[in-house]
Protein backbone atom coordinates (compact mmCIF):
# COMPACT_ATOMS: atom_id res chain seq x y z
CA UNK A 1 0.00 0.00 0.00
CA UNK A 2 2.63 2.53 1.07
CA UNK A 3 4.78 1.66 -1.95
CA UNK A 4 1.86 2.58 -4.18
CA UNK A 5 1.17 5.81 -2.29
CA UNK A 6 4.75 7.06 -2.44
CA UNK A 7 5.82 5.72 -5.82
CA UNK A 8 7.63 8.41 -7.80
CA UNK A 9 5.54 9.65 -10.69
CA UNK A 10 7.11 9.21 -14.11
CA UNK A 11 8.10 12.50 -15.76
CA UNK A 12 5.75 13.82 -18.40
CA UNK A 13 6.48 14.90 -21.96
CA UNK A 14 5.46 18.42 -23.02
CA UNK A 15 3.06 17.01 -25.63
CA UNK A 16 1.65 13.64 -26.79
CA UNK A 17 4.38 11.30 -28.05
CA UNK A 18 3.12 11.35 -31.65
CA UNK A 19 3.49 15.16 -31.72
CA UNK A 20 7.08 15.28 -30.47
CA UNK A 21 10.30 15.56 -32.44
CA UNK A 22 13.14 13.82 -30.62
CA UNK A 23 16.80 13.49 -31.53
CA UNK A 24 20.11 12.52 -29.95
CA UNK A 25 23.28 14.61 -30.31
CA UNK A 26 26.86 13.50 -29.70
CA UNK A 27 28.28 15.94 -27.13
CA UNK A 28 31.41 14.00 -26.20
CA UNK A 29 33.63 11.51 -28.00
CA UNK A 30 33.78 10.20 -31.57
CA UNK A 31 31.43 11.81 -34.13
CA UNK A 32 31.12 14.92 -31.93
CA UNK A 33 28.34 17.24 -33.08
CA UNK A 34 26.49 14.67 -35.21
CA UNK A 35 22.82 13.99 -34.52
CA UNK A 36 20.07 11.56 -35.45
CA UNK A 37 16.26 11.67 -35.26
CA UNK A 38 14.45 9.05 -33.18
CA UNK A 39 11.19 9.53 -35.09
CA UNK A 40 12.03 7.42 -38.14
CA UNK A 41 12.37 3.95 -36.61
CA UNK A 42 14.75 2.06 -34.33
CA UNK A 43 18.30 3.45 -34.19
CA UNK A 44 20.98 0.86 -33.45
CA UNK A 45 24.39 1.82 -32.02
CA UNK A 46 27.49 -0.32 -32.46
CA UNK A 47 31.16 -0.47 -33.44
CA UNK A 48 32.43 -1.47 -36.88
CA UNK A 49 29.05 -2.70 -38.02
CA UNK A 50 29.25 -4.74 -41.25
CA UNK A 51 27.44 -3.83 -44.45
CA UNK A 52 24.98 -6.68 -43.76
CA UNK A 53 24.29 -5.38 -40.26
CA UNK A 54 23.84 -1.84 -41.55
CA UNK A 55 21.46 -3.13 -44.23
CA UNK A 56 19.48 -5.06 -41.62
CA UNK A 57 19.08 -1.82 -39.67
CA UNK A 58 17.61 -0.19 -42.82
CA UNK A 59 20.15 2.60 -42.57
CA UNK A 60 19.02 3.43 -39.05
CA UNK A 61 22.31 2.89 -37.27
CA UNK A 62 25.25 4.72 -35.74
CA UNK A 63 28.47 2.84 -36.48
CA UNK A 64 31.51 3.99 -34.51
CA UNK A 65 35.13 3.44 -35.61
CA UNK A 66 37.46 0.73 -34.32
CA UNK A 67 39.30 2.98 -31.84
CA UNK A 68 36.08 3.24 -29.78
CA UNK A 69 37.07 0.08 -27.89
CA UNK A 70 34.44 0.45 -25.15
CA UNK A 71 31.57 0.20 -27.65
CA UNK A 72 30.35 -3.32 -28.44
CA UNK A 73 29.50 -4.48 -31.95
CA UNK A 74 25.79 -4.28 -31.05
CA UNK A 75 25.75 -1.99 -28.03
CA UNK A 76 22.36 -0.30 -27.69
CA UNK A 77 19.20 0.65 -29.55
CA UNK A 78 16.95 3.72 -29.37
CA UNK A 79 13.24 3.07 -29.87
CA UNK A 80 10.09 5.15 -30.22
CA UNK A 81 7.14 3.46 -28.49
CA UNK A 82 3.58 4.43 -27.59
CA UNK A 83 4.60 5.58 -24.11
CA UNK A 84 7.72 7.47 -25.15
CA UNK A 85 11.29 7.23 -26.36
CA UNK A 86 13.53 4.53 -24.90
CA UNK A 87 17.12 3.33 -24.98
CA UNK A 88 17.84 -0.37 -24.47
CA UNK A 89 21.25 -1.91 -23.74
CA UNK A 90 21.85 -4.95 -25.99
CA UNK A 91 23.91 -6.92 -23.50
CA UNK A 92 27.01 -4.82 -24.17
CA UNK A 93 30.27 -5.63 -22.41
CA UNK A 94 30.75 -2.17 -20.84
CA UNK A 95 27.14 -1.19 -20.37
CA UNK A 96 24.96 1.81 -21.14
CA UNK A 97 24.34 4.60 -18.64
CA UNK A 98 21.72 7.33 -18.51
CA UNK A 99 22.64 10.36 -16.40
CA UNK A 100 25.34 8.30 -14.71
CA UNK A 101 23.19 5.23 -13.90
CA UNK A 102 23.78 1.91 -15.66
CA UNK A 103 20.57 0.69 -17.27
CA UNK A 104 19.06 -2.21 -19.16
CA UNK A 105 16.39 0.13 -20.52
CA UNK A 106 15.40 3.72 -19.77
CA UNK A 107 12.68 6.10 -20.92
CA UNK A 108 14.33 9.25 -22.22
CA UNK A 109 13.44 12.85 -21.40
CA UNK A 110 14.79 16.17 -22.68
CA UNK A 111 18.39 16.70 -21.60
CA UNK A 112 19.08 13.08 -20.63
CA UNK A 113 22.69 12.07 -21.34
CA UNK A 114 23.31 8.56 -22.61
CA UNK A 115 26.88 7.22 -22.25
CA UNK A 116 27.65 4.43 -24.70
CA UNK A 117 31.27 3.32 -24.35
CA UNK A 118 32.57 6.80 -23.45
CA UNK A 119 30.58 8.45 -26.24
CA UNK A 120 27.91 10.71 -24.73
CA UNK A 121 24.66 11.55 -26.54
CA UNK A 122 22.21 14.14 -25.25
CA UNK A 123 18.47 13.79 -25.85
CA UNK A 124 16.61 16.74 -27.35
CA UNK A 125 12.80 16.71 -27.07
CA UNK A 126 10.94 19.33 -29.08
CA UNK A 127 7.22 19.97 -28.69
CA UNK A 128 5.14 21.64 -31.44
CA UNK A 129 4.95 24.95 -29.56
CA UNK A 130 8.73 25.01 -29.18
CA UNK A 131 9.15 24.40 -32.89
CA UNK A 132 7.14 27.53 -33.66
CA UNK A 133 9.24 29.82 -31.50
CA UNK A 134 11.67 32.04 -33.32
CA UNK A 135 14.64 33.76 -31.78
CA UNK A 136 17.85 35.51 -32.69
CA UNK A 137 21.36 35.49 -31.32
CA UNK A 138 23.50 38.57 -31.85
CA UNK A 139 27.25 38.44 -31.25
CA UNK A 140 29.05 41.77 -30.93
CA UNK A 141 32.74 42.49 -30.63
CA UNK A 142 33.28 44.42 -27.39
CA UNK A 143 37.07 44.16 -27.30
CA UNK A 144 39.74 43.67 -29.95
CA UNK A 145 39.74 43.72 -33.74
CA UNK A 146 36.43 44.78 -35.37
CA UNK A 147 35.19 46.27 -32.08
CA UNK A 148 31.64 47.56 -32.36
CA UNK A 149 30.59 45.22 -35.20
CA UNK A 150 27.75 42.70 -34.79
CA UNK A 151 26.44 39.58 -36.52
CA UNK A 152 23.09 37.85 -36.04
CA UNK A 153 22.03 34.21 -36.15
CA UNK A 154 18.39 33.75 -37.09
CA UNK A 155 16.13 31.38 -38.98
CA UNK A 156 17.78 32.48 -42.23
CA UNK A 157 21.39 32.47 -41.02
CA UNK A 158 22.16 29.23 -39.20
CA UNK A 159 25.95 29.37 -38.92
CA UNK A 160 28.69 31.97 -38.71
CA UNK A 161 32.33 30.89 -38.76
CA UNK A 162 35.04 32.86 -36.97
CA UNK A 163 38.60 32.76 -38.25
CA UNK A 164 41.58 34.61 -39.62
CA UNK A 165 41.56 35.84 -43.23
CA UNK A 166 38.26 34.12 -44.07
CA UNK A 167 36.18 35.00 -47.11
CA UNK A 168 32.43 34.68 -47.63
CA UNK A 169 29.08 35.97 -46.45
CA UNK A 170 28.57 33.94 -43.26
CA UNK A 171 31.93 34.54 -41.64
CA UNK A 172 33.58 36.81 -39.10
CA UNK A 173 36.95 37.43 -40.73
CA UNK A 174 39.59 38.63 -38.28
CA UNK A 175 42.74 40.28 -39.63
CA UNK A 176 46.09 38.59 -40.14
CA UNK A 177 47.50 40.46 -37.14
CA UNK A 178 45.37 38.23 -34.85
CA UNK A 179 48.03 35.49 -34.74
CA UNK A 180 46.32 33.60 -31.87
CA UNK A 181 43.27 33.00 -34.08
CA UNK A 182 43.24 29.91 -36.32
CA UNK A 183 42.11 30.11 -39.94
CA UNK A 184 38.92 28.22 -39.06
CA UNK A 185 38.73 28.80 -35.32
CA UNK A 186 35.13 28.46 -34.11
CA UNK A 187 31.53 28.31 -35.24
CA UNK A 188 28.51 30.16 -33.89
CA UNK A 189 25.45 28.14 -34.91
CA UNK A 190 21.76 27.68 -34.38
CA UNK A 191 20.62 24.15 -33.49
CA UNK A 192 16.82 23.94 -33.42
CA UNK A 193 15.86 26.47 -30.72
CA UNK A 194 19.28 26.87 -29.13
CA UNK A 195 22.47 28.67 -30.08
CA UNK A 196 25.93 27.14 -29.71
CA UNK A 197 29.58 28.04 -29.99
CA UNK A 198 31.78 25.16 -31.16
CA UNK A 199 35.56 25.23 -31.26
CA UNK A 200 36.96 23.82 -34.52
CA UNK A 201 40.07 22.20 -33.02
CA UNK A 202 41.76 25.59 -32.91
CA UNK A 203 45.36 25.88 -31.69
CA UNK A 204 44.68 28.33 -28.86
CA UNK A 205 41.13 27.42 -27.92
CA UNK A 206 37.78 29.15 -27.46
CA UNK A 207 36.80 30.52 -24.05
CA UNK A 208 33.31 31.20 -22.67
CA UNK A 209 33.09 33.26 -19.48
CA UNK A 210 36.73 32.46 -18.75
CA UNK A 211 36.58 28.68 -19.33
CA UNK A 212 37.97 26.86 -22.32
CA UNK A 213 35.16 25.07 -24.16
CA UNK A 214 34.91 22.67 -27.08
CA UNK A 215 31.14 23.19 -27.34
CA UNK A 216 28.80 25.38 -25.30
CA UNK A 217 25.12 26.27 -25.39
CA UNK A 218 25.02 30.06 -25.41
CA UNK A 219 23.04 32.13 -22.93
CA UNK A 220 22.19 35.80 -22.97
CA UNK A 221 25.15 37.80 -21.68
CA UNK A 222 27.83 35.16 -22.32
CA UNK A 223 31.26 36.44 -23.29
CA UNK A 224 33.22 34.45 -25.85
CA UNK A 225 36.95 35.06 -26.25
CA UNK A 226 38.74 34.01 -29.43
CA UNK A 227 42.37 35.09 -29.46
CA UNK A 228 42.38 38.72 -28.33
CA UNK A 229 38.81 39.34 -29.50
CA UNK A 230 35.90 39.32 -27.04
CA UNK A 231 32.32 38.78 -28.22
CA UNK A 232 29.22 39.54 -26.16
CA UNK A 233 26.15 37.36 -26.78
CA UNK A 234 22.59 38.70 -26.80
CA UNK A 235 19.68 36.30 -27.28
CA UNK A 236 16.10 37.40 -27.86
CA UNK A 237 12.80 35.74 -28.72
PAKE-816105 format. One record per residue: x negated, y, z of N, C-alpha, C in turn; residue in one letter. Coordinates in steps of 0.02 Angstrom, whole numbers, plus 50000, padded with zeros to 5 digits. Example, Ala and Ser with C-alpha at 12.3 -4.5 7.8 and 13.67 -1.06 7.14 Angstrom:
<sites>
493404971650390493854977550390493404983550390a493584988850354493164994750357493555000250394s
</sites>
This chain:
<sites>
499594993950000500005000050000499575006350000x499095006650048498695012750053498245013549992x498015007849963497615008349903498005011549846x498655009949843499075012949791499185020349804x499285022049868499425029049886498825033549870x498225031049883497635035349878497205033849816x497475030049770497095028649709496985035149670x496365036049647496195042149610496545042149542x496865047649528497235048349465496745049149407x496885045549353496445046049294496495053149265x495935055849241495955062549212496385062749150x496675068449136497125069149080496785072749022x496995070948961496765074548902497175080948893x496915085848858497275092148849497855091748800x497935086048766498475085048718498555077548707x499105075348676499185068248660498585065748619x498415059348629497815056548597497835057448522x498415056448490498445056848417498375063948391x498355068948436498255075848414497545078348426x497135074348458496465076448476495975075348419x495435079148420494855077848378494265076848425x493965070948421493435069148469492815066948431x492245069248454491605067448423491075066548477x490525063348458489945062648502489345065748468x488945069348509488365073048484487745070648521x487205069348484486575067548515486255073848544x486165073948610485865079748643485175078248671x484965071848667484305070048690484085063648656x483465063648630483195057548600483225057648524x483125051748494483115051048422483775053448391x483715056448331484285059148294484615064948329x484205068848366484445074648404484835079348358x485415081448382485835086248346486345083148299x486275076648284486755073348240487405071848278x487945071248241488595069948274489035065748230x489515062348262489975057848228490675058548258x491175058248215491875058348237492075051548264x492505051548315492775045248341493495044148317x493715048048268494405047748245494495043548182x493955040548158493995037148093493865029748099x493935026848159493825019748169493265018548218x493155012148235492635010348283491945012748259x491525014848306490855017348291490355013148331x489985008948296489515004348328488825007448331x488485006448388487815009148399487325003348407x486765003648371486254998448377485595000648349x485104996148352484424997648328484264993148268x483994996348215483784992648156484334987948130x484934990648124485484986548099485364984848025x485494978548006485384976347938485924979147891x485794978547826486284980947778486944977147786x486904970647802487514966647812487904969147873x487534970747926487854973147987488174979947975x487814984247938488084990847922488714990147879x488694985447831489274984447789489864981847829x489724977447877490264974747919490584980147961x490204985347977490464990948016490814996047972x490864994647907491194999147859490915006147861x490255006547870489925013047871490005016847936x490375013847984490495017148048489985014648099x489375016848092488855014548136488315019848145x487955019348201487375023648213486795018848222x486345018748173485775014248176485155018248195x484835016448251484245020048275483615016448253x483065020148245482435017248220482105012548270x481605008948245481275003748284480945006248348x480705012548348480355014948408480835016048467x481485015648456481965016248511482035009348544x481525007248580481475000448606481994998748658x482295003748690482785002248743483495001348715x483565002048649484225001048618484234994048588x484754990248604484834983448578485084983748506x485024977948472485254977648402485994979448397x486404976748441487104978648448487194980948520x487174987448531487134990048598487804992048627x488194995948590488824998548615489285000148558x489925001248574490405003348523490885008448553x491025013648514491525018648532492175016748497x492735017248534493385015348507493915020648524x494355021848476494955025748489495535020948501x495875021648559496435017348575497035021648594x497605018448606498215022248620498145026548683x497765024148732497705027948794497085032348797x496715032948742496145037348743495545034748704x494985037848716494365036148682493905032548732x493615027048710493245022648755492555021048726x492075019648771491445016748751491375010048787x491175004948749491084998248776490354996148767x490034993548820489384990548813489474983648782x489024981648736489084975348700488584970148728x488514970148794488044965448825487324967248812x487184973748807486504975948791486024974248848x485374973748830484864971948880484784977348933x484774983648912484624989148958485244993048981x485824991148956486434994148981486625000748950x487235002748964487525009048943487765012749005x487595019149011487835023049068488245028949045x488735030749086489145036749074489075041149136x488805047149125488685051849180488275048649237x487795044449216487335041549265487555034949294x488155032449277488405026249305488425020849251x488115015049265488115009649217488825006749211x489025005549149489725003549137489744997449090x490304993849094490474989049042490934992348991x491384996649017491805000748974491985007049013x492125012348978492305018649011492715022948964x493245025848991493665030548954493315037348955x493245040348896492845046348889493265052648892x492975057748926493285064348930492795069448903x493035075548892492615080848866492005082048912x491415082248882490805083548920490465077448948x490785071548944490465065448969489815064148929x489305061848965488655060448933488525052948936x488445050048877488345042848869487615041548853x487275037848897486565036148888486525029048860x486265028648799486175022148765485435021348750x485085017848794484375016648783483965022948778x484085027748823483725034048828483895038948771x484415037448733484715042348688485375044448720x485465051048729486045053648764486525056948714x487155054848715487675057748673488195061148718x488385067148700488905070748738489565070548700x490105069448737490775068948708491075075948702x491355077348644491705083748633492425082248615x492885084548657493605083548646493915090248628x494235090448570494535096648546495285095848538x495665099948571496395099848565496605104648509x497215103948483497435108248428497375115648443x497565117748505497525124848522496815127248520x496345123048542495645125048541495395125948470x495655121648425495425122048355495635128548322x496185131548347496435137648317496075143848342x495725143248398495385149148425494805151248380x494725157548372494165160248334493755164748380x493115164648370492685168848411492065170848371x491705175548398491085177548365490525177848417x489925176948393489325177548434488855182448400x488705187748434488255192848407487595192648445x487045192248408486385192248438486035198748416x485795202348466485485208848453484775208948481x484315211848444483635212548468483605218348517x483415216948579483365222148630482635223748648x482175219648622481465220848635481055217548580x480575221248553480135218448502480325220448432x480025217048383480135218648313480875218448295x481095223248255481785223948232482265225748288x481995229148340482405231348396482995235648372x483585234148400484185237848382484605234648328x484325229548293484705226148240485115220448270x485675218748236486125213548260486355209048203x486525202848221486785197948174487365194348208x487865192248169488455189248198488605182448168x488735177648212488985171048193489745171248197x490085168848146490815168848146491045162648107x491685162448090491945156948051491625156547982x491405162247955491115162447888490365161047890x490035163247942489315162347949489185157548006x488995151347989488925146148040488235145448068x487715147748031487035146848054486615152948035x486155154748079485665159948064484985157448089x484505156848044483845154448062483385160348080x482975159348131482485164348151481785161748135x481385165848104480705163848088480295169548061x479685168048043479215173148019479185172747943x479265178547911479225179247839479745174947802x480345174447830480875170647796481205174947743x481525171547696481915175047645482605171947641x483115175947625483785173447618484285177747655x484925175947648485465179847678485575178247751x485545171847769485725169747837485095168447878x484665173447881484035172747918483895179147957x483505178348010483215184048045482465183548033x482225187547985481535187147964481105191948006x480665189148046480215193248086479555194148048x479225199848058478635201448018478035196948033x477555197147988476955192947993476545194548055x476635200448083476255202348143476475198348204x477075195248201477315191248258477005184148254x476375183648273475995177548263476225171748308x476595173348362476845168048406477495164948381x477745167548325478375165048296478205160448238x478485154348238478385149648184478785151648122x478595148848065478945150648003479695149048009x479845143048031480545141148047480555139548121x480735144448161480645144048234481255141348271x481835144248257482435142348294483055143748252x483615140948275484235141648238484805143448286x485115149248273485745150848306486295147548264x486755143848295487275140748254487925139948293x488455139648254489125138448281489275131048273x489495127748327489695120748325490395120448354x490895119548310491595119748329491745126348364x491905126148429492075132348464491535134548513x490925132348501490365134448543489805137148499x489345140648531488775143348496488135140748529x487645138848489487035135748514486425139348488x485875138648526485215140248501484825133748501x484505132048446484115125848442483415127448418x482915125448458482225126148437482075121248381x481675123348332481525119148274480815116548278x480645113748337479975111048349479435116348339x479595122448362479125128048354478505126948398x477965130248379477325129448415477365132348486x477675138148493477665141748557478325141548595x478825138248567479435137148604479945142748600x480555141148622481115145848627481345145948700x481445151848727481605152648798482295155948805x482695153148851483345156048867483365157648941x483445164048956483455166349026482845163949064x482275163949030481635162349062481445155049061x481875150649035481715143449034481645141048962x481125137048951481015134348884481555129148869x481865129748811482425125448792482315122548723x482515116248713482555113348646483225114948615x483745114848657484435116048633484835118648692x485245123848680485605126948735486255129748709x486795128448747487445131448730487455138548757x487545143248712487495150348729488105152848768x487955157448815488485160648853488385168148847x488935171748857488905179048852488395181848900x487945186048874487435189048916486765185448917x486725179448886486095175848884485565180048848x484945179048870484375182248836483925176748808x483795177248743483395172248707482745175648686x482185172548705481535175348687481185170748638x480995173648581480635170148529480005174248513x479425171548533478815175448527478855181548572x478765187448544478815193648584479475197248572x479955193748542480595196748525481135194048572x481525198548602482055196648648482735198248617x483165193148614483845193948589484335193748647x484845198048644485395197748692486005194848657x486355190248691486925186848661487575189748687x488035191248642488705193548660489215189148624x489665186048663490165181548636490855184348650x491275184448599491955187048607492445182348573x493085182748594493605178748564493685172048597x
</sites>
